[in-house]
Amino acid sequence: MKKYFVALMLPAVFHSAFGADIVDTMSHASSFKTFCAALKSSGLAEKLKNSGPYTVFAPSDEAFARLPKGRWAALAKDKARLADILAHHVVPGKIIIAEAKPGDVPALDGQPLHVESDNGMVSVGDAKVTQSDIEADNGVIHEIDALVLPSEDK
């Protein structure tokens, strides 16, 4: 009886591990809770669930915690502005770290996102990639150590 139960559970485990879009993948990671909540609040989550491929430079929860007191709360109050800030972390197409080239790439908000690559160390804006190439069905996620704010929000 136990073997039969395990056999029934395996497809569910494999589906969740290998059949997840960008938002689902980040939701299951322990370090993207704030970013995921902001995506859902802003309405950008639906776009990232239903199309792609995308490359997401996702700030960790620690990155949000390092913001000056009250800064994130102030940014998050305006849903349209929040969506723009989050879209600045998303690039159309799939960029794995080994293929990252220095220069500007267009983010979803329409502004350039500056990428630096030096001996395998990649940064975007003032943020460093701390964990790379987290695969999702519709793209790839790179964890970064800071928010990358569009020029008018700095």
Summary of the structure (lengths in Angstrom):
residues: 154
radius of gyration: 16.6
end to end distance: 60.1
largest distance: 61.7
contacts: 445
relative contact order: 0.19
helix: 44%
strand: 26%
